[in-house]
């Protein structure tokens, strides 16, 4: 069952994407796309920086999170970078996914 995964970070007036860009570059998803990811989006909505993804399954999301994403985020936070965990984070099952 496909799932949506959402992370929201309270950004206030800060429109920098330094941390996001650092992680994205090191993930190398352009050359090595994560298995099971259908779509990934990231952008500002008012005072919120939102990451929205659709995954083929929760297992695919968890595998990517545990094997690739979490180690990079821990490295970034250990370096003293500003920021922190998302203010809100959720997953939910999708009734339908349309792929043109």
Buried (B, 14 or more C-beta within 10 A) or exposed (E): EBBBBBBBBEBEEBEEBEBBEBBBEBBEBEEEEBEBBBEBEBEEEEEBBBBBBBBBEBEBBBBBBEEBBEEBBEEBBEEEBEBEEBEEEEBEEEEEBEEE
